[in-house]
Amino acid sequence: MYALFAAGANLVGGLVITTASPRGRLTQRLLIGFGAGFMLAVALLAMIPHAMEGGPNAAVGLLAGYLLVHLTQHVITPHFHFGEETHAHAMVGRWVGISALMGLLLHTFFDGVAIASGFGVSSSVGLLIFTAILLHKIPEGVTIASIMLASGNSAGRAIAGVSLLGLSTILGVLLTSFVRPLQHHGLALSAGVTIYVAASNLIPEVQKEHGARFALSVFLGVGLYYLAHLLLNGLAIHS
């Protein structure tokens, strides 16, 4: 159910671009900062501490998750940044959009792994991780849809690409229950992925924007994590 909600947010992001409005673009830029803050807090304060309970090898999984995203998004994929792509001249053919999609599929797969692994720890950790993923799913959909359009692909192909990202997240949730390495190391790997997305993808996009509201949105995201943590503890949602 949570994976379906996350996949739906990918689709919303795609629709923001294919039926774009100035207000929609402003909203997704603010969501990038907001999501970055929440994701950093979840990774550092919830995911990593629980992952380290599995032993020191969790640190290797954390680094591996970080490097895997770097490999797929910035080594294999020649042109990638989070947020809307507005420079069509930077694109050199439809294959650029397809390669960006391929680069994001591993990331979205580990979104699903993170959700499943989080609920494997406790309901409260699962809900916090789900919220973090949900917040960046709309900018994620915006990213792939805009790159697809800027590289000459149709709106239909852009929405199809966004849908594949959602399916990849659902697949990540389903496989975590059956693949033993994901059962044991999924939280550490997905923590590395989450840190990369927050610190190496989203924060640089926030830093490009002018205006205090964009910078402050990161702090608001961290504040939301703290409030959510207090609320879940108050409701005694642990199992």
C-alpha positions as CSV (number, residue, x, y, z in Angstrom):
1,M,0.0,0.0,0.0
2,Y,2.8,2.4,0.9
3,A,4.7,1.6,-2.2
4,L,1.6,2.3,-4.3
5,F,1.3,5.8,-2.7
6,A,5.0,6.4,-3.4
7,A,4.6,5.3,-7.0
8,G,1.5,7.6,-7.3
9,A,3.7,10.6,-6.2
10,N,6.1,9.8,-9.0
11,L,3.1,10.1,-11.4
12,V,2.0,13.4,-9.8
13,G,5.5,14.8,-10.5
14,G,5.3,13.8,-14.1
15,L,2.0,15.5,-14.5
16,V,3.3,18.7,-12.9
17,I,5.7,19.0,-15.9
18,T,3.5,17.6,-18.7
19,T,0.7,20.0,-17.6
20,A,3.1,22.5,-16.2
21,S,2.2,25.8,-14.5
22,P,4.4,28.4,-12.8
23,R,2.8,27.6,-9.4
24,G,3.4,23.9,-9.9
25,R,7.1,24.6,-10.7
26,L,7.5,26.7,-7.6
27,T,5.9,24.0,-5.5
28,Q,8.3,21.3,-6.8
29,R,11.3,23.5,-6.1
30,L,10.3,24.1,-2.5
31,L,9.6,20.3,-2.2
32,I,13.2,19.6,-3.2
33,G,14.5,21.5,-0.2
34,F,11.8,20.3,2.1
35,G,12.4,16.7,1.1
36,A,16.2,17.0,1.3
37,G,16.0,18.1,5.0
38,F,13.6,15.3,5.9
39,M,15.6,12.7,4.1
40,L,18.9,13.7,5.7
41,A,17.3,13.6,9.2
42,V,15.7,10.2,8.5
43,A,18.9,8.7,7.1
44,L,21.2,10.0,9.9
45,L,18.9,9.7,12.9
46,A,16.8,6.6,12.1
47,M,18.1,4.5,9.2
48,I,21.9,4.4,10.1
49,P,21.5,3.7,13.8
50,H,19.2,0.7,13.2
51,A,21.4,-0.5,10.3
52,M,24.5,-0.4,12.5
53,E,22.8,-2.8,14.9
54,G,23.5,-5.5,12.3
55,G,27.2,-5.1,12.8
56,P,30.1,-3.1,11.4
57,N,29.5,-4.5,7.9
58,A,26.6,-2.1,7.7
59,A,29.0,0.7,7.1
60,V,30.2,-1.1,3.9
61,G,26.6,-1.4,2.8
62,L,26.1,2.3,3.5
63,L,29.0,3.2,1.3
64,A,28.0,0.7,-1.4
65,G,24.5,2.3,-1.6
66,Y,26.0,5.7,-1.9
67,L,28.4,4.7,-4.7
68,L,25.8,2.7,-6.6
69,V,23.7,5.8,-7.1
70,H,26.7,7.8,-8.1
71,L,27.6,5.2,-10.6
72,T,24.2,5.0,-12.2
73,Q,23.4,8.7,-12.1
74,H,26.7,10.4,-12.9
75,V,29.0,7.8,-14.5
76,I,26.6,5.7,-16.7
77,T,24.2,8.6,-17.2
78,P,26.0,11.6,-18.9
79,H,23.4,14.3,-18.0
80,F,21.6,14.2,-14.7
81,H,20.4,16.6,-12.1
82,F,17.3,16.7,-9.9
83,G,14.5,19.1,-10.8
84,E,13.2,20.4,-14.1
85,E,15.4,20.3,-17.2
86,T,14.8,23.5,-19.1
87,H,17.8,23.5,-21.6
88,A,16.8,21.5,-24.6
89,H,20.0,22.4,-26.3
90,A,21.9,20.5,-23.7
91,M,20.3,17.3,-24.9
92,V,21.8,15.3,-27.7
93,G,19.0,12.9,-28.6
94,R,16.2,10.9,-27.1
95,W,18.7,8.4,-25.7
96,V,19.7,10.9,-23.1
97,G,16.2,10.8,-21.6
98,I,16.3,7.0,-21.7
99,S,19.7,6.8,-20.0
100,A,18.5,9.2,-17.3
101,L,15.5,6.9,-16.7
102,M,17.9,3.9,-16.4
103,G,20.0,5.8,-13.9
104,L,16.9,6.5,-11.7
105,L,15.5,3.0,-11.8
106,L,18.1,1.7,-9.3
107,H,17.5,4.6,-7.0
108,T,13.7,4.1,-7.1
109,F,14.2,0.3,-6.5
110,F,16.0,1.1,-3.3
111,D,13.2,3.5,-2.4
112,G,11.1,0.4,-2.2
113,V,13.8,-1.5,-0.3
114,A,14.0,1.3,2.2
115,I,10.2,1.2,2.9
116,A,10.2,-2.5,3.4
117,S,13.3,-2.5,5.5
118,G,12.0,0.3,7.6
119,F,8.8,-1.5,8.5
120,G,11.0,-4.5,9.2
121,V,12.5,-2.5,12.1
122,S,9.2,-1.0,13.4
123,S,6.1,0.8,12.2
124,S,7.4,4.2,13.4
125,V,10.7,3.8,11.4
126,G,8.8,2.6,8.4
127,L,6.4,5.5,8.5
128,L,9.3,8.0,8.8
129,I,11.1,6.5,5.8
130,F,7.9,6.3,3.8
131,T,7.3,10.0,4.4
132,A,10.9,10.9,3.4
133,I,10.5,8.9,0.2
134,L,7.1,10.4,-0.5
135,L,8.4,13.9,-0.2
136,H,11.0,13.5,-2.9
137,K,8.9,11.3,-5.3
138,I,7.2,14.4,-6.9
139,P,10.6,16.1,-7.7
140,E,11.8,12.7,-8.9
141,G,8.8,12.5,-11.3
142,V,9.5,16.1,-12.4
143,T,13.1,15.2,-13.1
144,I,12.6,12.3,-15.4
145,A,9.6,13.8,-17.2
146,S,11.4,17.0,-17.9
147,I,14.5,15.3,-19.1
148,M,12.5,13.0,-21.4
149,L,10.7,16.0,-22.9
150,A,13.8,18.1,-23.3
151,S,15.5,15.3,-25.1
152,G,12.8,15.1,-27.7
153,N,10.6,12.3,-26.3
154,S,6.8,12.7,-26.3
155,A,4.6,13.5,-23.3
156,G,3.3,9.9,-23.5
157,R,6.8,8.5,-23.2
158,A,7.6,10.9,-20.3
159,I,4.6,9.6,-18.4
160,A,5.5,6.0,-19.3
161,G,9.0,6.6,-17.9
162,V,7.5,8.1,-14.7
163,S,5.3,5.0,-14.4
164,L,8.3,2.7,-14.7
165,L,9.9,4.5,-11.7
166,G,6.8,3.8,-9.7
167,L,6.8,0.1,-10.6
168,S,10.5,-0.1,-9.7
169,T,9.7,1.1,-6.2
170,I,6.9,-1.5,-5.8
171,L,9.4,-4.2,-7.0
172,G,11.8,-3.1,-4.4
173,V,9.2,-3.6,-1.7
174,L,8.2,-7.0,-3.0
175,L,11.7,-8.4,-3.5
176,T,13.0,-7.3,0.0
177,S,10.8,-10.0,1.5
178,F,12.3,-12.8,-0.7
179,V,15.9,-11.9,-1.4
180,R,18.1,-12.7,1.6
181,P,20.8,-10.0,1.0
182,L,18.2,-7.4,0.9
183,Q,16.6,-8.7,4.1
184,H,20.0,-8.4,5.9
185,H,21.6,-5.4,4.2
186,G,18.7,-3.5,2.6
187,L,18.4,-0.9,5.3
188,A,22.2,0.0,5.1
189,L,22.2,0.1,1.3
190,S,19.0,2.2,1.2
191,A,20.5,4.5,3.8
192,G,23.4,5.2,1.5
193,V,21.1,5.8,-1.4
194,T,19.0,8.2,0.8
195,I,22.0,10.2,1.8
196,Y,23.2,10.5,-1.8
197,V,19.8,11.7,-3.0
198,A,19.5,14.2,-0.2
199,A,23.0,15.5,0.0
200,S,24.4,15.0,-3.5
201,N,21.2,15.4,-5.6
202,L,18.7,17.6,-3.8
203,I,20.8,20.0,-1.7
204,P,22.9,21.2,-4.7
205,E,19.6,22.0,-6.5
206,V,18.4,24.1,-3.5
207,Q,21.7,26.0,-3.5
208,K,21.1,27.1,-7.1
209,E,17.9,28.9,-6.0
210,H,17.9,32.6,-4.9
211,G,15.8,33.5,-1.9
212,A,15.7,32.6,1.8
213,R,12.5,30.5,1.4
214,F,14.4,27.8,-0.6
215,A,17.3,27.6,1.9
216,L,14.9,27.6,4.9
217,S,12.8,24.8,3.3
218,V,15.7,22.3,4.2
219,F,15.4,23.3,7.9
220,L,11.6,23.0,7.7
221,G,12.1,19.4,6.4
222,V,14.4,18.6,9.4
223,G,11.8,20.2,11.7
224,L,9.0,18.1,10.2
225,Y,11.1,14.9,10.9
226,Y,11.5,15.9,14.5
227,L,7.8,16.6,14.9
228,A,6.9,13.3,13.2
229,H,9.3,11.5,15.5
230,L,7.7,13.0,18.6
231,L,4.2,12.3,17.3
232,L,5.0,8.6,16.6
233,N,6.6,8.2,20.0
234,G,3.7,9.8,21.6
235,L,1.3,7.5,19.9
236,A,3.6,4.6,20.9
237,I,3.9,3.3,17.3
238,H,6.8,0.9,17.7
239,S,5.8,-2.5,16.5
